[in-house]
Amino acid sequence: MSTRTVAQRQLEASATYDAYLAECPARQLLDRITDKWVSLAINALAAGPQRYSDLGRRLTSVSQKMLTQTLRNLERDGLVARTVTVSVPVRVDYELTELGYSLLPVMQTIKGWAETHIDEVHAARDSYDAASS
């Protein structure tokens, strides 16, 4: 019987990840990072640490509940760090972790693509809807 290190077992397990399978952990992570609020929050944190209220103003139309849930999930996944500074009132800052920064280029590219191509997508939708009527 061979003895393997934790790192070796993790490497072997990661070789079997297949996001096309519903139970795959990579698929669960894809579900998380493709959420619109996750994408926008990560992009908003690109400039550095921000307070909860600043993020709420930046992410217009996000509810407090959804912003809180999004930030907690990002913290749980190791993408965002939460820092509490004792003061009156208490100050809470959020910032990307090293892992979060590694995801940032992908999120910035997707955001940029959406902003660049929205007119083309609208035209395609209009054409599709007209043909389907």
N, CA, C and O atoms as CSV, one atom per row, in Angstrom:
chain,resi,resn,atom,element,x,y,z
A,1,MET,N,N,0.841,-1.176,0.000
A,1,MET,CA,C,0.000,0.000,0.000
A,1,MET,C,C,0.886,1.240,0.000
A,1,MET,O,O,1.798,1.352,0.819
A,2,SER,N,N,0.624,2.161,-0.907
A,2,SER,CA,C,1.443,3.367,-0.978
A,2,SER,C,C,0.809,4.474,-0.151
A,2,SER,O,O,-0.414,4.571,-0.042
A,3,THR,N,N,1.646,5.286,0.414
A,3,THR,CA,C,1.181,6.414,1.200
A,3,THR,C,C,1.314,7.662,0.337
A,3,THR,O,O,2.387,7.964,-0.187
A,4,ARG,N,N,0.196,8.384,0.198
A,4,ARG,CA,C,0.194,9.605,-0.599
A,4,ARG,C,C,-0.032,10.802,0.308
A,4,ARG,O,O,-0.731,10.707,1.317
A,5,THR,N,N,0.556,11.912,-0.053
A,5,THR,CA,C,0.357,13.140,0.715
A,5,THR,C,C,-1.001,13.734,0.356
A,5,THR,O,O,-1.617,13.353,-0.639
A,6,VAL,N,N,-1.446,14.652,1.167
A,6,VAL,CA,C,-2.705,15.351,0.898
A,6,VAL,C,C,-2.628,16.041,-0.454
A,6,VAL,O,O,-3.580,15.989,-1.232
A,7,ALA,N,N,-1.508,16.684,-0.739
A,7,ALA,CA,C,-1.338,17.386,-2.017
A,7,ALA,C,C,-1.443,16.412,-3.191
A,7,ALA,O,O,-2.042,16.735,-4.217
A,8,GLN,N,N,-0.861,15.226,-3.039
A,8,GLN,CA,C,-0.947,14.230,-4.112
A,8,GLN,C,C,-2.382,13.767,-4.316
A,8,GLN,O,O,-2.830,13.619,-5.453
A,9,ARG,N,N,-3.112,13.536,-3.217
A,9,ARG,CA,C,-4.515,13.119,-3.327
A,9,ARG,C,C,-5.363,14.221,-3.964
A,9,ARG,O,O,-6.245,13.936,-4.775
A,10,GLN,N,N,-5.099,15.479,-3.598
A,10,GLN,CA,C,-5.845,16.590,-4.187
A,10,GLN,C,C,-5.552,16.704,-5.682
A,10,GLN,O,O,-6.457,16.969,-6.474
A,11,LEU,N,N,-4.294,16.505,-6.069
A,11,LEU,CA,C,-3.925,16.559,-7.484
A,11,LEU,C,C,-4.624,15.456,-8.267
A,11,LEU,O,O,-5.116,15.689,-9.371
A,12,GLU,N,N,-4.666,14.266,-7.700
A,12,GLU,CA,C,-5.352,13.153,-8.361
A,12,GLU,C,C,-6.846,13.438,-8.489
A,12,GLU,O,O,-7.443,13.160,-9.529
A,13,ALA,N,N,-7.451,13.987,-7.445
A,13,ALA,CA,C,-8.879,14.295,-7.479
A,13,ALA,C,C,-9.165,15.392,-8.497
A,13,ALA,O,O,-10.168,15.332,-9.208
A,14,SER,N,N,-8.289,16.395,-8.573
A,14,SER,CA,C,-8.529,17.495,-9.509
A,14,SER,C,C,-8.423,17.030,-10.951
A,14,SER,O,O,-9.025,17.633,-11.839
A,15,ALA,N,N,-7.680,15.986,-11.195
A,15,ALA,CA,C,-7.572,15.456,-12.553
A,15,ALA,C,C,-8.889,14.838,-13.003
A,15,ALA,O,O,-9.114,14.650,-14.198
A,16,THR,N,N,-9.755,14.523,-12.050
A,16,THR,CA,C,-11.036,13.905,-12.398
A,16,THR,C,C,-12.196,14.896,-12.426
A,16,THR,O,O,-13.334,14.499,-12.673
A,17,TYR,N,N,-11.928,16.178,-12.178
A,17,TYR,CA,C,-13.008,17.174,-12.209
A,17,TYR,C,C,-13.547,17.291,-13.630
A,17,TYR,O,O,-12.785,17.351,-14.595
A,18,ASP,N,N,-14.859,17.322,-13.741
A,18,ASP,CA,C,-15.519,17.484,-15.034
A,18,ASP,C,C,-16.761,18.340,-14.808
A,18,ASP,O,O,-17.785,17.850,-14.332
A,19,ALA,N,N,-16.662,19.610,-15.150
A,19,ALA,CA,C,-17.740,20.566,-14.873
A,19,ALA,C,C,-19.033,20.232,-15.613
A,19,ALA,O,O,-20.077,20.812,-15.314
A,20,TYR,N,N,-18.982,19.313,-16.568
A,20,TYR,CA,C,-20.213,18.899,-17.244
A,20,TYR,C,C,-21.061,17.989,-16.362
A,20,TYR,O,O,-22.243,17.782,-16.638
A,21,LEU,N,N,-20.470,17.449,-15.311
A,21,LEU,CA,C,-21.200,16.586,-14.394
A,21,LEU,C,C,-21.803,17.424,-13.271
A,21,LEU,O,O,-21.118,18.254,-12.673
A,22,ALA,N,N,-23.078,17.205,-12.988
A,22,ALA,CA,C,-23.805,18.029,-12.010
A,22,ALA,C,C,-23.168,18.012,-10.624
A,22,ALA,O,O,-23.193,19.027,-9.928
A,23,GLU,N,N,-22.605,16.896,-10.215
A,23,GLU,CA,C,-22.065,16.789,-8.863
A,23,GLU,C,C,-20.611,17.263,-8.742
A,23,GLU,O,O,-20.036,17.228,-7.655
A,24,CYS,N,N,-20.028,17.697,-9.840
A,24,CYS,CA,C,-18.629,18.118,-9.827
A,24,CYS,C,C,-18.455,19.433,-9.056
A,24,CYS,O,O,-19.203,20.383,-9.284
A,25,PRO,N,N,-17.479,19.496,-8.150
A,25,PRO,CA,C,-17.235,20.738,-7.411
A,25,PRO,C,C,-16.888,21.911,-8.331
A,25,PRO,O,O,-17.218,23.056,-8.021
A,26,ALA,N,N,-16.232,21.638,-9.447
A,26,ALA,CA,C,-15.909,22.721,-10.383
A,26,ALA,C,C,-17.183,23.327,-10.967
A,26,ALA,O,O,-17.241,24.531,-11.217
A,27,ARG,N,N,-18.183,22.513,-11.181
A,27,ARG,CA,C,-19.457,23.029,-11.688
A,27,ARG,C,C,-20.125,23.919,-10.653
A,27,ARG,O,O,-20.696,24.956,-10.990
A,28,GLN,N,N,-20.052,23.512,-9.405
A,28,GLN,CA,C,-20.615,24.325,-8.337
A,28,GLN,C,C,-19.908,25.680,-8.262
A,28,GLN,O,O,-20.541,26.706,-8.013
A,29,LEU,N,N,-18.604,25.671,-8.477
A,29,LEU,CA,C,-17.856,26.929,-8.487
A,29,LEU,C,C,-18.243,27.777,-9.693
A,29,LEU,O,O,-18.368,28.997,-9.577
A,30,LEU,N,N,-18.433,27.148,-10.844
A,30,LEU,CA,C,-18.896,27.883,-12.026
A,30,LEU,C,C,-20.252,28.525,-11.768
A,30,LEU,O,O,-20.492,29.666,-12.163
A,31,ASP,N,N,-21.130,27.793,-11.109
A,31,ASP,CA,C,-22.434,28.362,-10.750
A,31,ASP,C,C,-22.254,29.631,-9.921
A,31,ASP,O,O,-22.959,30.618,-10.131
A,32,ARG,N,N,-21.327,29.606,-8.997
A,32,ARG,CA,C,-21.098,30.752,-8.116
A,32,ARG,C,C,-20.527,31.932,-8.903
A,32,ARG,O,O,-21.049,33.043,-8.812
A,33,ILE,N,N,-19.476,31.707,-9.665
A,33,ILE,CA,C,-18.788,32.848,-10.281
A,33,ILE,C,C,-19.507,33.399,-11.506
A,33,ILE,O,O,-19.154,34.474,-11.991
A,34,THR,N,N,-20.504,32.687,-12.015
A,34,THR,CA,C,-21.248,33.224,-13.152
A,34,THR,C,C,-22.477,34.018,-12.716
A,34,THR,O,O,-23.230,34.499,-13.563
A,35,ASP,N,N,-22.687,34.159,-11.443
A,35,ASP,CA,C,-23.777,34.987,-10.928
A,35,ASP,C,C,-23.469,36.450,-11.231
A,35,ASP,O,O,-22.331,36.888,-11.058
A,36,LYS,N,N,-24.468,37.213,-11.683
A,36,LYS,CA,C,-24.222,38.606,-12.076
A,36,LYS,C,C,-23.686,39.442,-10.927
A,36,LYS,O,O,-22.809,40.280,-11.136
A,37,TRP,N,N,-24.192,39.233,-9.720
A,37,TRP,CA,C,-23.725,40.057,-8.604
A,37,TRP,C,C,-22.296,39.713,-8.223
A,37,TRP,O,O,-21.540,40.590,-7.805
A,38,VAL,N,N,-21.916,38.453,-8.360
A,38,VAL,CA,C,-20.531,38.053,-8.096
A,38,VAL,C,C,-19.606,38.743,-9.084
A,38,VAL,O,O,-18.593,39.326,-8.699
A,39,SER,N,N,-19.962,38.672,-10.356
A,39,SER,CA,C,-19.148,39.309,-11.396
A,39,SER,C,C,-18.994,40.802,-11.137
A,39,SER,O,O,-17.889,41.340,-11.199
A,40,LEU,N,N,-20.096,41.461,-10.850
A,40,LEU,CA,C,-20.047,42.903,-10.626
A,40,LEU,C,C,-19.295,43.256,-9.343
A,40,LEU,O,O,-18.563,44.245,-9.312
A,41,ALA,N,N,-19.463,42.471,-8.296
A,41,ALA,CA,C,-18.758,42.738,-7.038
A,41,ALA,C,C,-17.254,42.578,-7.212
A,41,ALA,O,O,-16.480,43.397,-6.718
A,42,ILE,N,N,-16.841,41.540,-7.903
A,42,ILE,CA,C,-15.405,41.327,-8.124
A,42,ILE,C,C,-14.829,42.473,-8.954
A,42,ILE,O,O,-13.753,42.986,-8.647
A,43,ASN,N,N,-15.540,42.868,-9.992
A,43,ASN,CA,C,-15.078,44.008,-10.789
A,43,ASN,C,C,-15.027,45.283,-9.964
A,43,ASN,O,O,-14.092,46.071,-10.103
A,44,ALA,N,N,-16.017,45.497,-9.109
A,44,ALA,CA,C,-16.053,46.703,-8.279
A,44,ALA,C,C,-14.896,46.739,-7.287
A,44,ALA,O,O,-14.419,47.816,-6.929
A,45,LEU,N,N,-14.441,45.570,-6.841
A,45,LEU,CA,C,-13.355,45.503,-5.862
A,45,LEU,C,C,-11.964,45.559,-6.506
A,45,LEU,O,O,-10.953,45.486,-5.808
A,46,ALA,N,N,-11.914,45.688,-7.820
A,46,ALA,CA,C,-10.633,45.712,-8.525
A,46,ALA,C,C,-9.740,46.865,-8.075
A,46,ALA,O,O,-8.516,46.733,-8.048
A,47,ALA,N,N,-10.349,47.989,-7.723
A,47,ALA,CA,C,-9.585,49.176,-7.347
A,47,ALA,C,C,-9.028,49.108,-5.921
A,47,ALA,O,O,-8.240,49.964,-5.518
A,48,GLY,N,N,-9.435,48.098,-5.171
A,48,GLY,CA,C,-8.948,47.980,-3.802
A,48,GLY,C,C,-10.083,47.859,-2.810
A,48,GLY,O,O,-11.248,47.778,-3.196
A,49,PRO,N,N,-9.742,47.847,-1.516
A,49,PRO,CA,C,-10.750,47.653,-0.471
A,49,PRO,C,C,-11.861,48.694,-0.551
A,49,PRO,O,O,-11.630,49.863,-0.861
A,50,GLN,N,N,-13.076,48.227,-0.259
A,50,GLN,CA,C,-14.225,49.122,-0.247
A,50,GLN,C,C,-15.133,48.764,0.906
A,50,GLN,O,O,-15.212,47.613,1.335
A,51,ARG,N,N,-15.814,49.778,1.394
A,51,ARG,CA,C,-16.791,49.575,2.455
A,51,ARG,C,C,-18.057,48.973,1.860
A,51,ARG,O,O,-18.331,49.101,0.666
A,52,TYR,N,N,-18.812,48.321,2.717
A,52,TYR,CA,C,-20.071,47.710,2.309
A,52,TYR,C,C,-20.988,48.737,1.647
A,52,TYR,O,O,-21.562,48.475,0.590
A,53,SER,N,N,-21.122,49.906,2.274
A,53,SER,CA,C,-22.022,50.935,1.740
A,53,SER,C,C,-21.554,51.439,0.378
A,53,SER,O,O,-22.382,51.741,-0.482
A,54,ASP,N,N,-20.242,51.536,0.166
A,54,ASP,CA,C,-19.717,51.957,-1.135
A,54,ASP,C,C,-20.039,50.925,-2.206
A,54,ASP,O,O,-20.401,51.278,-3.328
A,55,LEU,N,N,-19.908,49.661,-1.860
A,55,LEU,CA,C,-20.263,48.602,-2.810
A,55,LEU,C,C,-21.748,48.642,-3.133
A,55,LEU,O,O,-22.141,48.454,-4.285
A,56,GLY,N,N,-22.563,48.884,-2.134
A,56,GLY,CA,C,-23.998,48.966,-2.350
A,56,GLY,C,C,-24.369,50.092,-3.306
A,56,GLY,O,O,-25.264,49.938,-4.137
A,57,ARG,N,N,-23.679,51.225,-3.188
A,57,ARG,CA,C,-23.934,52.341,-4.103
A,57,ARG,C,C,-23.406,52.038,-5.505
A,57,ARG,O,O,-24.020,52.420,-6.502
A,58,ARG,N,N,-22.277,51.359,-5.575
A,58,ARG,CA,C,-21.665,51.030,-6.882
A,58,ARG,C,C,-22.508,50.012,-7.647
A,58,ARG,O,O,-22.675,50.121,-8.862
A,59,LEU,N,N,-23.035,49.029,-6.933
A,59,LEU,CA,C,-23.843,47.978,-7.558
A,59,LEU,C,C,-25.313,48.389,-7.483
A,59,LEU,O,O,-26.086,47.824,-6.709
A,60,THR,N,N,-25.680,49.356,-8.278
A,60,THR,CA,C,-27.034,49.883,-8.229
A,60,THR,C,C,-28.040,48.767,-8.438
A,60,THR,O,O,-27.824,47.863,-9.245
A,61,SER,N,N,-29.104,48.835,-7.728
A,61,SER,CA,C,-30.249,47.919,-7.729
A,61,SER,C,C,-30.004,46.606,-6.993
A,61,SER,O,O,-30.895,45.757,-6.972
A,62,VAL,N,N,-28.844,46.406,-6.395
A,62,VAL,CA,C,-28.654,45.205,-5.580
A,62,VAL,C,C,-29.305,45.463,-4.218
A,62,VAL,O,O,-29.131,46.528,-3.626
A,63,SER,N,N,-30.043,44.486,-3.741
A,63,SER,CA,C,-30.644,44.628,-2.415
A,63,SER,C,C,-29.581,44.378,-1.348
A,63,SER,O,O,-28.557,43.747,-1.609
A,64,GLN,N,N,-29.839,44.882,-0.150
A,64,GLN,CA,C,-28.912,44.648,0.964
A,64,GLN,C,C,-28.736,43.157,1.199
A,64,GLN,O,O,-27.624,42.674,1.411
A,65,LYS,N,N,-29.846,42.439,1.157
A,65,LYS,CA,C,-29.807,40.996,1.391
A,65,LYS,C,C,-28.930,40.300,0.353
A,65,LYS,O,O,-28.117,39.445,0.703
A,66,MET,N,N,-29.088,40.658,-0.916
A,66,MET,CA,C,-28.317,40.016,-1.975
A,66,MET,C,C,-26.844,40.389,-1.895
A,66,MET,O,O,-25.980,39.540,-2.115
A,67,LEU,N,N,-26.543,41.650,-1.584
A,67,LEU,CA,C,-25.148,42.058,-1.452
A,67,LEU,C,C,-24.488,41.331,-0.293
A,67,LEU,O,O,-23.360,40.855,-0.415
A,68,THR,N,N,-25.185,41.245,0.825
A,68,THR,CA,C,-24.643,40.533,1.984
A,68,THR,C,C,-24.390,39.068,1.646
A,68,THR,O,O,-23.327,38.528,1.955
A,69,GLN,N,N,-25.363,38.431,1.014
A,69,GLN,CA,C,-25.233,37.022,0.640
A,69,GLN,C,C,-24.073,36.827,-0.345
A,69,GLN,O,O,-23.295,35.882,-0.212
A,70,THR,N,N,-23.965,37.710,-1.316
A,70,THR,CA,C,-22.894,37.607,-2.308
A,70,THR,C,C,-21.533,37.746,-1.653
A,70,THR,O,O,-20.631,36.953,-1.922
A,71,LEU,N,N,-21.374,38.739,-0.800
A,71,LEU,CA,C,-20.086,38.949,-0.135
A,71,LEU,C,C,-19.738,37.803,0.803
A,71,LEU,O,O,-18.574,37.409,0.884
A,72,ARG,N,N,-20.717,37.261,1.511
A,72,ARG,CA,C,-20.457,36.116,2.391
A,72,ARG,C,C,-20.006,34.904,1.587
A,72,ARG,O,O,-19.078,34.198,1.980
A,73,ASN,N,N,-20.674,34.669,0.454
A,73,ASN,CA,C,-20.288,33.533,-0.386
A,73,ASN,C,C,-18.881,33.713,-0.954
A,73,ASN,O,O,-18.105,32.760,-1.017
A,74,LEU,N,N,-18.560,34.925,-1.362
A,74,LEU,CA,C,-17.224,35.195,-1.890
A,74,LEU,C,C,-16.164,35.043,-0.800
A,74,LEU,O,O,-15.060,34.562,-1.057
A,75,GLU,N,N,-16.507,35.455,0.402
A,75,GLU,CA,C,-15.583,35.282,1.528
A,75,GLU,C,C,-15.404,33.795,1.827
A,75,GLU,O,O,-14.284,33.337,2.053
A,76,ARG,N,N,-16.480,33.060,1.828
A,76,ARG,CA,C,-16.430,31.614,2.091
A,76,ARG,C,C,-15.584,30.889,1.060
A,76,ARG,O,O,-14.860,29.950,1.390
A,77,ASP,N,N,-15.676,31.331,-0.199
A,77,ASP,CA,C,-14.910,30.696,-1.273
A,77,ASP,C,C,-13.466,31.184,-1.340
A,77,ASP,O,O,-12.691,30.706,-2.169
A,78,GLY,N,N,-13.096,32.127,-0.480
A,78,GLY,CA,C,-11.716,32.606,-0.439
A,78,GLY,C,C,-11.389,33.648,-1.484
A,78,GLY,O,O,-10.216,33.917,-1.741
A,79,LEU,N,N,-12.410,34.246,-2.097
A,79,LEU,CA,C,-12.186,35.252,-3.136
A,79,LEU,C,C,-12.162,36.674,-2.585
A,79,LEU,O,O,-11.584,37.575,-3.194
A,80,VAL,N,N,-12.789,36.866,-1.438
A,80,VAL,CA,C,-12.887,38.190,-0.814
A,80,VAL,C,C,-12.541,38.065,0.659
A,80,VAL,O,O,-12.908,37.090,1.315
A,81,ALA,N,N,-11.836,39.057,1.169
A,81,ALA,CA,C,-11.522,39.126,2.601
A,81,ALA,C,C,-12.337,40.260,3.216
A,81,ALA,O,O,-12.501,41.322,2.616
A,82,ARG,N,N,-12.835,40.019,4.403
A,82,ARG,CA,C,-13.639,40.997,5.146
A,82,ARG,C,C,-12.822,41.450,6.345
A,82,ARG,O,O,-12.333,40.628,7.120
A,83,THR,N,N,-12.677,42.763,6.495
A,83,THR,CA,C,-11.914,43.320,7.609
A,83,THR,C,C,-12.819,44.244,8.411
A,83,THR,O,O,-13.419,45.173,7.872
A,84,VAL,N,N,-12.905,43.973,9.699
A,84,VAL,CA,C,-13.715,44.794,10.604
A,84,VAL,C,C,-12.769,45.681,11.404
A,84,VAL,O,O,-11.828,45.194,12.031
A,85,THR,N,N,-13.025,46.989,11.377
A,85,THR,CA,C,-12.249,47.954,12.152
A,85,THR,C,C,-13.163,48.494,13.241
A,85,THR,O,O,-14.228,49.048,12.967
A,86,VAL,N,N,-12.721,48.318,14.485
A,86,VAL,CA,C,-13.527,48.770,15.612
A,86,VAL,C,C,-13.457,50.291,15.680
A,86,VAL,O,O,-12.392,50.876,15.880
A,87,SER,N,N,-14.589,50.898,15.511
A,87,SER,CA,C,-14.732,52.352,15.593
A,87,SER,C,C,-16.215,52.630,15.807
A,87,SER,O,O,-17.017,51.703,15.920
A,88,VAL,N,N,-16.568,53.875,15.859
A,88,VAL,CA,C,-17.973,54.231,15.993
A,88,VAL,C,C,-18.347,55.069,14.783
A,88,VAL,O,O,-17.890,56.207,14.676
A,89,PRO,N,N,-19.152,54.560,13.876
A,89,PRO,CA,C,-19.648,53.188,13.819
A,89,PRO,C,C,-18.557,52.223,13.351
A,89,PRO,O,O,-17.506,52.638,12.862
A,90,VAL,N,N,-18.829,50.936,13.512
A,90,VAL,CA,C,-17.886,49.903,13.090
A,90,VAL,C,C,-17.678,50.017,11.587
A,90,VAL,O,O,-18.632,50.223,10.837
A,91,ARG,N,N,-16.461,49.887,11.158
A,91,ARG,CA,C,-16.131,49.962,9.723
A,91,ARG,C,C,-15.837,48.557,9.213
A,91,ARG,O,O,-15.039,47.828,9.802
A,92,VAL,N,N,-16.486,48.186,8.114
A,92,VAL,CA,C,-16.266,46.877,7.503
A,92,VAL,C,C,-15.823,47.104,6.063
A,92,VAL,O,O,-16.526,47.740,5.278
A,93,ASP,N,N,-14.659,46.581,5.729
A,93,ASP,CA,C,-14.113,46.695,4.383
A,93,ASP,C,C,-14.025,45.323,3.743
A,93,ASP,O,O,-13.811,44.316,4.418
A,94,TYR,N,N,-14.194,45.302,2.431
A,94,TYR,CA,C,-14.064,44.083,1.644
A,94,TYR,C,C,-12.993,44.310,0.598
A,94,TYR,O,O,-12.895,45.390,0.015
A,95,GLU,N,N,-12.187,43.277,0.364
A,95,GLU,CA,C,-11.177,43.369,-0.680
A,95,GLU,C,C,-10.930,41.990,-1.276
A,95,GLU,O,O,-11.174,40.963,-0.643
A,96,LEU,N,N,-10.443,41.997,-2.499
A,96,LEU,CA,C,-10.134,40.742,-3.158
A,96,LEU,C,C,-8.917,40.103,-2.504
A,96,LEU,O,O,-7.974,40.793,-2.116
A,97,THR,N,N,-8.946,38.796,-2.387
A,97,THR,CA,C,-7.785,38.044,-1.928
A,97,THR,C,C,-6.900,37.775,-3.149
A,97,THR,O,O,-7.240,38.162,-4.267
A,98,GLU,N,N,-5.794,37.128,-2.932
A,98,GLU,CA,C,-4.928,36.743,-4.057
A,98,GLU,C,C,-5.703,35.864,-5.036
A,98,GLU,O,O,-5.583,36.018,-6.251
A,99,LEU,N,N,-6.498,34.942,-4.497
A,99,LEU,CA,C,-7.329,34.084,-5.345
A,99,LEU,C,C,-8.364,34.913,-6.104
A,99,LEU,O,O,-8.615,34.665,-7.283
A,100,GLY,N,N,-8.960,35.887,-5.438
A,100,GLY,CA,C,-9.928,36.769,-6.086
A,100,GLY,C,C,-9.299,37.573,-7.206
A,100,GLY,O,O,-9.895,37.735,-8.271
A,101,TYR,N,N,-8.083,38.082,-6.968
A,101,TYR,CA,C,-7.380,38.822,-8.019
A,101,TYR,C,C,-7.059,37.933,-9.213
A,101,TYR,O,O,-7.000,38.416,-10.344
A,102,SER,N,N,-6.851,36.644,-8.976
A,102,SER,CA,C,-6.558,35.747,-10.103
A,102,SER,C,C,-7.784,35.554,-10.999
A,102,SER,O,O,-7.642,35.221,-12.175
A,103,LEU,N,N,-8.980,35.759,-10.454
A,103,LEU,CA,C,-10.219,35.659,-11.225
A,103,LEU,C,C,-10.566,36.982,-11.925
A,103,LEU,O,O,-11.334,36.993,-12.887
A,104,LEU,N,N,-10.014,38.064,-11.453
A,104,LEU,CA,C,-10.356,39.395,-11.940
A,104,LEU,C,C,-10.191,39.579,-13.449
A,104,LEU,O,O,-11.099,40.131,-14.072
A,105,PRO,N,N,-9.099,39.157,-14.072
A,105,PRO,CA,C,-8.983,39.368,-15.527
A,105,PRO,C,C,-10.118,38.719,-16.317
A,105,PRO,O,O,-10.579,39.281,-17.310
A,106,VAL,N,N,-10.563,37.559,-15.893
A,106,VAL,CA,C,-11.675,36.878,-16.568
A,106,VAL,C,C,-12.938,37.702,-16.422
A,106,VAL,O,O,-13.658,37.913,-17.398
A,107,MET,N,N,-13.217,38.173,-15.206
A,107,MET,CA,C,-14.420,38.945,-14.942
A,107,MET,C,C,-14.391,40.290,-15.678
A,107,MET,O,O,-15.418,40.741,-16.187
A,108,GLN,N,N,-13.231,40.923,-15.734
A,108,GLN,CA,C,-13.121,42.191,-16.452
A,108,GLN,C,C,-13.352,41.984,-17.946
A,108,GLN,O,O,-13.981,42.811,-18.606
A,109,THR,N,N,-12.844,40.882,-18.468
A,109,THR,CA,C,-13.038,40.582,-19.885
A,109,THR,C,C,-14.510,40.342,-20.192
A,109,THR,O,O,-15.020,40.850,-21.190
A,110,ILE,N,N,-15.189,39.590,-19.366
A,110,ILE,CA,C,-16.616,39.315,-19.592
A,110,ILE,C,C,-17.428,40.607,-19.500
A,110,ILE,O,O,-18.292,40.855,-20.342
A,111,LYS,N,N,-17.160,41.427,-18.493
A,111,LYS,CA,C,-17.856,42.705,-18.347
A,111,LYS,C,C,-17.611,43.582,-19.568
A,111,LYS,O,O,-18.547,44.175,-20.105
A,112,GLY,N,N,-16.367,43.668,-20.006
A,112,GLY,CA,C,-16.024,44.466,-21.179
A,112,GLY,C,C,-16.698,43.956,-22.441
A,112,GLY,O,O,-17.178,44.736,-23.263
A,113,TRP,N,N,-16.727,42.635,-22.583
A,113,TRP,CA,C,-17.382,42.039,-23.746
A,113,TRP,C,C,-18.865,42.410,-23.766
A,113,TRP,O,O,-19.401,42.791,-24.807
A,114,ALA,N,N,-19.521,42.297,-22.619
A,114,ALA,CA,C,-20.951,42.621,-22.529
A,114,ALA,C,C,-21.194,44.087,-22.886
A,114,ALA,O,O,-22.136,44.401,-23.613
A,115,GLU,N,N,-20.358,44.971,-22.382
A,115,GLU,CA,C,-20.531,46.395,-22.663
A,115,GLU,C,C,-20.251,46.719,-24.137
A,115,GLU,O,O,-20.887,47.605,-24.709
A,116,THR,N,N,-19.321,46.017,-24.738
A,116,THR,CA,C,-18.958,46.255,-26.137
A,116,THR,C,C,-19.993,45.704,-27.117
A,116,THR,O,O,-20.262,46.314,-28.152
A,117,HIS,N,N,-20.569,44.554,-26.788
A,117,HIS,CA,C,-21.411,43.845,-27.748
A,117,HIS,C,C,-22.911,43.915,-27.468
A,117,HIS,O,O,-23.684,43.239,-28.148
A,118,ILE,N,N,-23.344,44.705,-26.498
A,118,ILE,CA,C,-24.758,44.739,-26.154
A,118,ILE,C,C,-25.622,45.207,-27.317
A,118,ILE,O,O,-26.732,44.704,-27.494
A,119,ASP,N,N,-25.141,46.156,-28.114
A,119,ASP,CA,C,-25.943,46.624,-29.256
A,119,ASP,C,C,-26.148,45.496,-30.269
A,119,ASP,O,O,-27.235,45.353,-30.829
A,120,GLU,N,N,-25.112,44.701,-30.503
A,120,GLU,CA,C,-25.234,43.568,-31.429
A,120,GLU,C,C,-26.209,42.519,-30.887
A,120,GLU,O,O,-26.990,41.939,-31.642
A,121,VAL,N,N,-26.158,42.285,-29.595
A,121,VAL,CA,C,-27.064,41.323,-28.973
A,121,VAL,C,C,-28.501,41.829,-29.073
A,121,VAL,O,O,-29.410,41.052,-29.364
A,122,HIS,N,N,-28.713,43.110,-28.838
A,122,HIS,CA,C,-30.062,43.679,-28.972
A,122,HIS,C,C,-30.573,43.533,-30.396
A,122,HIS,O,O,-31.739,43.199,-30.604
A,123,ALA,N,N,-29.715,43.781,-31.380
A,123,ALA,CA,C,-30.111,43.637,-32.785
A,123,ALA,C,C,-30.467,42.192,-33.104
A,123,ALA,O,O,-31.441,41.931,-33.810
A,124,ALA,N,N,-29.683,41.254,-32.585
A,124,ALA,CA,C,-29.963,39.832,-32.808
A,124,ALA,C,C,-31.292,39.441,-32.154
A,124,ALA,O,O,-32.073,38.688,-32.735
A,125,ARG,N,N,-31.542,39.945,-30.966
A,125,ARG,CA,C,-32.818,39.662,-30.292
A,125,ARG,C,C,-33.997,40.215,-31.086
A,125,ARG,O,O,-35.008,39.537,-31.269
A,126,ASP,N,N,-33.859,41.450,-31.552
A,126,ASP,CA,C,-34.921,42.062,-32.332
A,126,ASP,C,C,-35.184,41.250,-33.588
A,126,ASP,O,O,-36.336,41.006,-33.946
A,127,SER,N,N,-34.117,40.831,-34.257
A,127,SER,CA,C,-34.263,40.035,-35.482
A,127,SER,C,C,-34.931,38.694,-35.182
A,127,SER,O,O,-35.827,38.265,-35.908
A,128,TYR,N,N,-34.501,38.052,-34.135
A,128,TYR,CA,C,-35.083,36.756,-33.735
A,128,TYR,C,C,-36.562,36.915,-33.410
A,128,TYR,O,O,-37.394,36.135,-33.872
A,129,ASP,N,N,-36.885,37.936,-32.608
A,129,ASP,CA,C,-38.272,38.164,-32.211
A,129,ASP,C,C,-39.154,38.480,-33.423
A,129,ASP,O,O,-40.296,38.024,-33.493
A,130,ALA,N,N,-38.633,39.255,-34.372
A,130,ALA,CA,C,-39.405,39.590,-35.565
A,130,ALA,C,C,-39.662,38.350,-36.415
A,130,ALA,O,O,-40.746,38.198,-36.978
A,131,ALA,N,N,-38.681,37.469,-36.511
A,131,ALA,CA,C,-38.825,36.246,-37.301
A,131,ALA,C,C,-39.739,35.244,-36.604
A,131,ALA,O,O,-40.371,34.417,-37.263
A,132,SER,N,N,-39.812,35.312,-35.283
A,132,SER,CA,C,-40.619,34.373,-34.509
A,132,SER,C,C,-42.067,34.799,-34.383
A,132,SER,O,O,-42.906,34.019,-33.933
A,133,SER,N,N,-42.366,36.014,-34.769
A,133,SER,CA,C,-43.742,36.534,-34.629
A,133,SER,C,C,-44.646,36.046,-35.724
A,133,SER,O,O,-45.827,36.390,-35.749
